[in-house]
């Protein structure tokens, strides 16, 4: 009996979009299909593809969601859903850090040069055994491709989608609310200044996240007067204890743990973003987990730790960055530094012109030091009177008269 053809499935990116449009979590979808949460993650990242009855149930659920969305957007004629076969025939998939993506040759030429990919097979062979069976958590926020958006609208969408999560992550990395908000705003300001570069990046959210992490964890903040006093701790004792343990970790371990267990990147992408080798990133994650489990045994399970990182970040009231204010602040900062550079250059030019005007126009050689000349007697002159000369002078002044009497001889 011939086997019926497998039902077509949307692309991995479209699968995730349909699930989020239905407001379903990965756990809810896994319960409906009858698989685990890790399996749904693998389907949405493109690492694996469902087969058999699981594929039929998964395709039926996604088609139902797509039909509901098409009915809700009937006047706009939505774009037909891409299947795996159509996607495979249209473009060649490329695997970067364990994630399958499709990109045409013309788009690849326009895109910025990505970071050096780390093959997943090589990463699995070099990673410690404690990290190999862990599922790949990929929770990156990718904006839908909308070519009609202006640069400002695309930037606002990126800021609205990634800003809240980045502020919570920066707070967990630093333990300071003001520094977390400032670091995220500075990262988005830098992204707006370099928007032509960020817009064509394969992961704009990762670009902004790396800039925010670098600014938040800079060691130079300790010299700022505003950072000398500790920030107010969380209200809940459990959150306070967890944040103290997290801040006691070295910065490299804290960042690797946040990327792997907090954000949900896989091991090769965590190593690439932290600019470390895959074994080094794995060791940092393992050491961080051991330190946390030693002081908080309830968080020994990675899934519990992942959920705890999200709960502590959401419990704090943090000011979220506003896209319009970020763009205005970025433009103001750019104008300020441009004017400062122009003023400094004008000051140097004025000082140089003043120096050239007051400088001498001809060369005056310095006078040579004096030398003693032999053969010439020293100049003679009246010297100081001795005691005898002084006595004789006083005697002559006292005895001799001043008139004609001085010519008359005196008898003695």
Order of alpha helices (4+ residues) and beta strands (2+ residues): alpha-alpha-alpha-alpha-alpha-beta-beta-alpha-alpha-alpha-alpha-alpha-alpha-alpha-alpha-alpha-alpha-alpha-alpha-alpha-alpha
